Amino acid sequence: MTEPGSSFDTQRKDAVRPSHSRAWTVAQGFAAVYLIGLGALLVVFGQADDSPGLGGLGLINAVIGVVMLVRTVRGAAG
């Protein structure tokens, strides 16, 4: 059992976090879309340059962008 003032009390779902405003959610969405686009561009240029490292970095960027976008959309809906 935890005390009411313990650190676990601040991690409740109904606790209001100031960083979750509508503007912050929109900014996260734009950043995620930017990462996806940049990742796709890096993959294309990595293939054109025959550089597996650049293509891999592009893939990592795109995957991080997709994860960010999914988390942002799921967080905004719930």
N, C-alpha and C positions, 0 to 999 in steps of 0.2 A: 504494500500500500504506500502510495506517495503522499507527501504533505501537500496542501493546497498551494503553497508558494514555491514549490520545487520547479526545476527547469523542465520537467516533463509536462507541467501544466501549460506552458506556453506553446506546446506543439499540437494543440488541439485543432481540429478541422474548422471549428467555428471562430477561432481567433482571427482578428483582423490584422492583415499585414499591410503596411503602408506602401510597399513596393508593387502591389497588385492593383494599380489604377488602370483605367481604360487606355490612357496614353502609353503606359508602359507595355501593356499587352499589344497594342498596335505596333510599337517600336520593335518588340520581340518578333512579331510576325514579319515585318519588313526585313529585319536582320536575317531571319531564317530564309526568306525568299532570296535575298541577296547571296547568302552562302550557297544555296542550291544552284543559282545561276553561275556564280563564280566557279563552283566545283565542276559544273558541266563544261564551262569554258576551258578550264584547266585540263579536263580529260580529253577534250577535242584537240587542244594544242599539244598535249602530251603524246597523242597518237600521231599527229602530223609531224612532230619533231622526232618521233620514234624514241621517246623518253619514258621509260616505265616509272621513273620516280615522280615526274610531273603528273602523269595520269593517276598514280596512286594517291598523291596529295589532293588531286581534284576529287577523287572518289571519297576520300576521308572528309573533305569539306562538304560534299553533297550529302553524305550520310549524317553528318552533324547538323546540317541545315534541316534535313527531313525530321530528325529526332526533335530538334528545337520547335519546328512547326507543329508537329503532332502534340508535343507537351503544351504548347501555347494554346492550341485549339481546345484540347481537352481541359485545360485549366480555366479557360474562359467560359466553357460550357457548363462547368460544374460549380 
